[in-house]
Amino acid sequence: MSEQPAPEYEVAWGQKTLTFTLSRSSRKTLGIEVHPNLAVRVLAPEATPIEVIEEKVRQKAGWILKQQGYFLSFHPLTPPRRYVSGETHLYLGRQYRLWLQEATQPAVKLQGPYLYVWSQDLGLDAVRPLLDQWYEAHAQVHFAQAVERMLPRFARFDLPGFHIHIQKMDKRWGSCSPQGRITLNLELIQAPKACIDYVVAHELCHLIHPDHTRKFFALLATVMPDWAHWKARLEQTLS
């Protein structure tokens, strides 16, 4: 594929990063559009400096996020992935556009707002395994880091031994067996880090309280007081 993807811009707003495309024309005023697919498009006069445009996006960040939240409430369950160029895929809570390139050596690389895949075969049966392998490799790292972040919160509790296993699961984000096998859903790598932390904390609590009793939720609230927020964020992100 020789055609290059349209350029995108990013601005930081607090802990969030807003991504937008820019279209210039002979118009006299600057406008911002938020589309049902959550894409943000800025319409600007030809001579407007990029610094001015970025500042305007920051000023309108609250409105942009509100509009995206509104459209998100109408989104159906994520449709089956087709693994084609231009399709959006999530990684750690952010959307990236898939861009396929023919190459003799298969590879996957995250660069800017794009998730590039190089392969001799650009069909679904070739691209999907490459992406799954890439996600799993990153999940191994980020899930282990989540455990490292959460374990100190259990320092005063007598946690039994456990080990982490990663696999795709249809209806659960995680599980914990009586033998201490904690299984985390591979799809969690698509969610924000705090959402991963929540699932890890949830399963670590099950090492002490196997069922969802009052004691379980009391422990969860102790180690992660804002767990309900991140549970809702997880369900919203990966619905």
DRENDO-1510 file (C-alpha; in Angstrom, 1 decimal, always signed):
<recs>
REC; n; res; u; v; w
REC; 1; MET; +0.0; +0.0; +0.0 .
REC; 2; SER; +1.6; +3.2; -1.1 .
REC; 3; GLU; -1.1; +5.6; +0.1 .
REC; 4; GLN; -0.3; +7.1; +3.5 .
REC; 5; PRO; -2.8; +7.6; +6.4 .
REC; 6; ALA; -4.1; +11.1; +7.1 .
REC; 7; PRO; -2.0; +12.9; +9.7 .
REC; 8; GLU; -3.4; +13.2; +13.2 .
REC; 9; TYR; -2.4; +15.5; +16.0 .
REC; 10; GLU; -2.4; +15.1; +19.8 .
REC; 11; VAL; -2.7; +17.5; +22.7 .
REC; 12; ALA; -2.4; +16.7; +26.4 .
REC; 13; TRP; -5.2; +17.7; +28.8 .
REC; 14; GLY; -4.6; +16.7; +32.4 .
REC; 15; GLN; -4.1; +13.0; +32.4 .
REC; 16; LYS; -5.8; +12.5; +29.0 .
REC; 17; THR; -4.6; +12.8; +25.4 .
REC; 18; LEU; -6.9; +14.1; +22.8 .
REC; 19; THR; -6.4; +13.1; +19.2 .
REC; 20; PHE; -7.8; +15.0; +16.2 .
REC; 21; THR; -7.5; +15.4; +12.5 .
REC; 22; LEU; -7.0; +18.8; +10.9 .
REC; 23; SER; -8.6; +20.2; +7.8 .
REC; 24; ARG; -7.7; +23.7; +6.5 .
REC; 25; SER; -9.7; +25.8; +4.1 .
REC; 26; SER; -10.6; +29.4; +3.2 .
REC; 27; ARG; -13.1; +29.6; +6.1 .
REC; 28; LYS; -12.6; +32.5; +8.5 .
REC; 29; THR; -13.3; +30.8; +11.8 .
REC; 30; LEU; -12.1; +27.7; +13.6 .
REC; 31; GLY; -14.5; +24.9; +14.3 .
REC; 32; ILE; -14.4; +21.5; +16.1 .
REC; 33; GLU; -16.5; +18.5; +15.2 .
REC; 34; VAL; -17.0; +15.3; +17.3 .
REC; 35; HIS; -18.4; +12.5; +15.2 .
REC; 36; PRO; -20.4; +9.4; +16.3 .
REC; 37; ASN; -17.4; +7.2; +15.9 .
REC; 38; LEU; -15.7; +9.5; +18.5 .
REC; 39; ALA; -13.3; +11.0; +16.0 .
REC; 40; VAL; -12.5; +14.7; +16.5 .
REC; 41; ARG; -12.0; +16.9; +13.4 .
REC; 42; VAL; -10.8; +20.5; +13.6 .
REC; 43; LEU; -11.7; +22.9; +10.7 .
REC; 44; ALA; -9.3; +25.8; +10.6 .
REC; 45; PRO; -8.4; +28.8; +8.3 .
REC; 46; GLU; -5.4; +28.2; +6.2 .
REC; 47; ALA; -3.1; +30.6; +8.1 .
REC; 48; THR; -4.0; +29.5; +11.7 .
REC; 49; PRO; -0.8; +28.4; +13.5 .
REC; 50; ILE; -0.9; +24.8; +14.9 .
REC; 51; GLU; -0.2; +26.2; +18.4 .
REC; 52; VAL; -3.4; +28.2; +18.2 .
REC; 53; ILE; -5.3; +25.2; +17.1 .
REC; 54; GLU; -3.9; +23.0; +19.8 .
REC; 55; GLU; -4.8; +25.6; +22.5 .
REC; 56; LYS; -8.4; +25.8; +21.1 .
REC; 57; VAL; -8.7; +22.0; +21.4 .
REC; 58; ARG; -7.5; +22.2; +25.0 .
REC; 59; GLN; -10.1; +24.9; +25.8 .
REC; 60; LYS; -12.8; +22.7; +24.3 .
REC; 61; ALA; -11.5; +19.5; +25.9 .
REC; 62; GLY; -14.4; +19.2; +28.4 .
REC; 63; TRP; -17.0; +19.7; +25.7 .
REC; 64; ILE; -15.2; +17.2; +23.4 .
REC; 65; LEU; -15.1; +14.5; +26.1 .
REC; 66; LYS; -18.7; +15.1; +27.0 .
REC; 67; GLN; -19.7; +14.7; +23.3 .
REC; 68; GLN; -17.7; +11.5; +23.0 .
REC; 69; GLY; -19.4; +10.2; +26.2 .
REC; 70; TYR; -22.8; +11.0; +24.7 .
REC; 71; PHE; -22.0; +9.1; +21.5 .
REC; 72; LEU; -20.4; +6.2; +23.4 .
REC; 73; SER; -23.6; +5.6; +25.3 .
REC; 74; PHE; -25.3; +4.7; +22.0 .
REC; 75; HIS; -22.5; +2.4; +20.8 .
REC; 76; PRO; -23.5; -1.3; +20.4 .
REC; 77; LEU; -21.2; -4.1; +21.4 .
REC; 78; THR; -18.0; -4.0; +19.5 .
REC; 79; PRO; -18.6; -5.6; +16.1 .
REC; 80; PRO; -16.3; -8.5; +15.0 .
REC; 81; ARG; -12.9; -7.2; +13.9 .
REC; 82; ARG; -12.2; -7.3; +10.2 .
REC; 83; TYR; -8.4; -6.6; +10.6 .
REC; 84; VAL; -8.2; -4.1; +7.7 .
REC; 85; SER; -6.4; -0.8; +7.3 .
REC; 86; GLY; -8.3; +2.1; +9.0 .
REC; 87; GLU; -10.0; -0.1; +11.6 .
REC; 88; THR; -9.5; +1.1; +15.1 .
REC; 89; HIS; -8.0; -1.1; +17.8 .
REC; 90; LEU; -7.6; -0.4; +21.5 .
REC; 91; TYR; -4.4; -0.6; +23.5 .
REC; 92; LEU; -4.2; +0.5; +27.1 .
REC; 93; GLY; -7.4; +2.5; +26.8 .
REC; 94; ARG; -6.4; +4.4; +23.6 .
REC; 95; GLN; -7.6; +3.9; +20.1 .
REC; 96; TYR; -5.1; +3.3; +17.3 .
REC; 97; ARG; -5.8; +2.9; +13.6 .
REC; 98; LEU; -4.6; -0.3; +12.0 .
REC; 99; TRP; -2.4; +0.1; +9.0 .
REC; 100; LEU; -1.3; -2.9; +7.0 .
REC; 101; GLN; +1.9; -3.0; +4.8 .
REC; 102; GLU; +3.2; -5.8; +2.6 .
REC; 103; ALA; +6.6; -7.0; +3.7 .
REC; 104; THR; +8.6; -10.2; +3.6 .
REC; 105; GLN; +9.2; -10.3; +7.4 .
REC; 106; PRO; +6.1; -10.1; +9.6 .
REC; 107; ALA; +6.1; -7.5; +12.3 .
REC; 108; VAL; +3.9; -5.3; +14.5 .
REC; 109; LYS; +4.8; -1.8; +15.7 .
REC; 110; LEU; +2.9; +1.0; +17.5 .
REC; 111; GLN; +3.9; +4.4; +16.1 .
REC; 112; GLY; +2.0; +7.6; +16.9 .
REC; 113; PRO; -1.7; +7.0; +16.4 .
REC; 114; TYR; -1.2; +3.9; +14.2 .
REC; 115; LEU; -0.7; +0.2; +14.8 .
REC; 116; TYR; +1.3; -1.0; +11.9 .
REC; 117; VAL; +1.3; -4.6; +10.8 .
REC; 118; TRP; +3.8; -5.9; +8.2 .
REC; 119; SER; +3.1; -9.3; +6.5 .
REC; 120; GLN; +3.3; -11.0; +3.2 .
REC; 121; ASP; -0.3; -12.0; +3.6 .
REC; 122; LEU; -2.6; -9.1; +4.6 .
REC; 123; GLY; -5.7; -11.3; +5.0 .
REC; 124; LEU; -7.5; -11.7; +8.3 .
REC; 125; ASP; -6.1; -15.2; +9.0 .
REC; 126; ALA; -2.6; -13.8; +8.8 .
REC; 127; VAL; -3.0; -10.4; +10.5 .
REC; 128; ARG; -5.1; -11.5; +13.5 .
REC; 129; PRO; -2.5; -14.0; +14.8 .
REC; 130; LEU; +0.2; -11.4; +14.5 .
REC; 131; LEU; -1.8; -8.9; +16.5 .
REC; 132; ASP; -2.8; -11.5; +19.1 .
REC; 133; GLN; +0.9; -12.3; +19.6 .
REC; 134; TRP; +1.7; -8.6; +19.9 .
REC; 135; TYR; -1.0; -8.1; +22.4 .
REC; 136; GLU; +0.0; -11.1; +24.4 .
REC; 137; ALA; +3.6; -10.1; +24.6 .
REC; 138; HIS; +2.6; -6.7; +25.9 .
REC; 139; ALA; +0.0; -8.2; +28.3 .
REC; 140; GLN; +2.8; -10.3; +29.9 .
REC; 141; VAL; +4.6; -7.1; +30.7 .
REC; 142; HIS; +1.7; -4.8; +31.8 .
REC; 143; PHE; -0.2; -7.5; +33.8 .
REC; 144; ALA; +3.0; -8.2; +35.7 .
REC; 145; GLN; +3.5; -4.5; +36.4 .
REC; 146; ALA; -0.1; -4.3; +37.6 .
REC; 147; VAL; +0.6; -7.1; +40.1 .
REC; 148; GLU; +3.6; -5.2; +41.3 .
REC; 149; ARG; +1.5; -2.1; +41.8 .
REC; 150; MET; -1.2; -3.9; +43.7 .
REC; 151; LEU; +0.7; -6.3; +45.9 .
REC; 152; PRO; +2.0; -3.6; +48.3 .
REC; 153; ARG; -1.7; -2.8; +49.1 .
REC; 154; PHE; -2.0; -6.3; +50.5 .
REC; 155; ALA; +1.1; -6.1; +52.6 .
REC; 156; ARG; -0.8; -6.4; +55.9 .
REC; 157; PHE; -2.8; -9.4; +54.6 .
REC; 158; ASP; -1.6; -13.0; +54.5 .
REC; 159; LEU; -1.9; -13.7; +50.8 .
REC; 160; PRO; -1.3; -17.3; +49.8 .
REC; 161; GLY; +0.9; -18.2; +46.9 .
REC; 162; PHE; -0.5; -17.6; +43.4 .
REC; 163; HIS; +0.5; -17.5; +39.7 .
REC; 164; ILE; -0.8; -15.5; +36.8 .
REC; 165; HIS; -2.1; -17.1; +33.6 .
REC; 166; ILE; -3.3; -15.1; +30.5 .
REC; 167; GLN; -5.9; -16.3; +28.0 .
REC; 168; LYS; -8.9; -15.1; +26.1 .
REC; 169; MET; -12.2; -15.4; +27.9 .
REC; 170; ASP; -15.7; -14.8; +26.6 .
REC; 171; LYS; -17.5; -13.5; +29.7 .
REC; 172; ARG; -15.0; -12.8; +32.5 .
REC; 173; TRP; -12.2; -10.3; +33.0 .
REC; 174; GLY; -10.5; -12.6; +35.4 .
REC; 175; SER; -10.8; -15.7; +37.7 .
REC; 176; CYS; -9.1; -17.2; +40.7 .
REC; 177; SER; -9.0; -20.9; +41.4 .
REC; 178; PRO; -8.7; -22.4; +44.9 .
REC; 179; GLN; -5.2; -23.5; +43.9 .
REC; 180; GLY; -4.1; -19.8; +43.4 .
REC; 181; ARG; -4.3; -19.8; +39.6 .
REC; 182; ILE; -5.3; -16.2; +38.6 .
REC; 183; THR; -6.4; -16.1; +35.0 .
REC; 184; LEU; -6.6; -12.6; +33.3 .
REC; 185; ASN; -8.4; -12.0; +30.1 .
REC; 186; LEU; -6.0; -11.1; +27.3 .
REC; 187; GLU; -8.5; -8.4; +26.2 .
REC; 188; LEU; -7.7; -6.4; +29.3 .
REC; 189; ILE; -4.6; -5.2; +27.5 .
REC; 190; GLN; -6.9; -2.9; +25.6 .
REC; 191; ALA; -8.2; -1.2; +28.7 .
REC; 192; PRO; -6.6; +1.7; +30.7 .
REC; 193; LYS; -3.9; +0.6; +33.2 .
REC; 194; ALA; -6.1; +1.5; +36.2 .
REC; 195; CYS; -8.8; -0.9; +34.9 .
REC; 196; ILE; -6.2; -3.7; +34.7 .
REC; 197; ASP; -5.2; -2.8; +38.3 .
REC; 198; TYR; -8.8; -3.2; +39.4 .
REC; 199; VAL; -9.1; -6.7; +37.9 .
REC; 200; VAL; -5.8; -7.7; +39.5 .
REC; 201; ALA; -6.9; -6.3; +42.8 .
REC; 202; HIS; -10.3; -8.1; +42.5 .
REC; 203; GLU; -8.6; -11.5; +41.9 .
REC; 204; LEU; -6.1; -11.0; +44.6 .
REC; 205; CYS; -9.0; -10.3; +47.0 .
REC; 206; HIS; -10.4; -13.7; +46.0 .
REC; 207; LEU; -7.2; -15.4; +47.4 .
REC; 208; ILE; -8.6; -14.3; +50.8 .
REC; 209; HIS; -12.3; -14.3; +50.2 .
REC; 210; PRO; -13.3; -16.8; +47.4 .
REC; 211; ASP; -16.9; -15.5; +47.2 .
REC; 212; HIS; -18.4; -12.1; +46.7 .
REC; 213; THR; -19.3; -11.6; +50.3 .
REC; 214; ARG; -19.5; -8.4; +52.3 .
REC; 215; LYS; -16.0; -9.2; +53.6 .
REC; 216; PHE; -14.8; -9.5; +50.0 .
REC; 217; PHE; -16.1; -6.0; +49.0 .
REC; 218; ALA; -14.8; -4.5; +52.2 .
REC; 219; LEU; -11.3; -5.8; +51.4 .
REC; 220; LEU; -11.6; -4.6; +47.8 .
REC; 221; ALA; -12.6; -1.1; +49.0 .
REC; 222; THR; -9.7; -1.1; +51.4 .
REC; 223; VAL; -7.1; -1.9; +48.8 .
REC; 224; MET; -8.7; +0.1; +46.0 .
REC; 225; PRO; -11.3; +2.7; +47.2 .
REC; 226; ASP; -12.2; +3.8; +43.7 .
REC; 227; TRP; -12.7; +0.3; +42.3 .
REC; 228; ALA; -16.3; +0.9; +41.3 .
REC; 229; HIS; -15.2; +3.8; +39.0 .
REC; 230; TRP; -12.6; +1.7; +37.2 .
REC; 231; LYS; -15.0; -1.3; +36.9 .
REC; 232; ALA; -17.5; +1.0; +35.2 .
REC; 233; ARG; -14.7; +2.5; +33.0 .
REC; 234; LEU; -13.7; -1.1; +32.0 .
REC; 235; GLU; -17.2; -2.0; +31.1 .
REC; 236; GLN; -17.6; +1.2; +29.1 .
REC; 237; THR; -14.3; +0.8; +27.3 .
REC; 238; LEU; -14.6; -2.8; +26.3 .
REC; 239; SER; -18.4; -3.2; +26.0 .
</recs>
